[in-house]
Structure formats: C-alpha cells, structure tokens
Amino acid sequence: MAKTLNATAGKREARSALRGLHGIDSIGIAWDGQGHPVVRVDLSPEADRAAVEQRLSAAEVPYLLRTVKGVVTAL
C-alpha cells in the first residue's frame, strides 16, 4: 500500500472516492497483518469490485475489501 493511514482521514478519503458507486455496504477501519490501520470496505455481491479498487488506489488509501451477504448492522 502507498502510505500509512490516519484512520479518520483515510475513512473520509475513502467515502469521498467511493461516492456514487453502488454496492458499498459500509466503510470502516481494520488492521492489516502487520498491525497497520487500513480502510475496510464491505461490498454487496453485486458491487463493481474493480471500480472500488481503482478509486481507492487512485486516492492512495490502504484498503481491505470484503464481500458481505445479508444485512450489515452495528453491534
């Protein structure tokens, strides 16, 4: 990934970059295998994954994508 993430700023950048794309269920923060924060984007199965990856890469936001079936709710 291109840069170290400030969690709040990264989430804000991801929301801006993904504005207008359908199939984004939620945007949050997760940690990669090395303990660095990344933006976590939950996608519905019909989302255009390639478009999401392209926009996040262009914004230089470190990210983790996962496809979620069903309804995403807060705990």
C-alpha positions, 0 to 999 in steps of 0.5 A: 500500500502507498502510505500509512493511514490516519484512520479518520482521514483515510475513512473520509478519503475513502467515502469521498472516492467511493461516492456514487458507486453502488454496492458499498455496504459500509466503510470502516477501519481494520488492521492489516497483518502487520498491525497497520490501520487500513480502510475496510470496505464491505461490498454487496455481491453485486458491487463493481469490485474493480471500480472500488479498487481503482478509486481507492488506489487512485486516492492512495488509501490502504484498503481491505475489501470484503464481500458481505451477504445479508444485512450489515448492522452495528453491534 
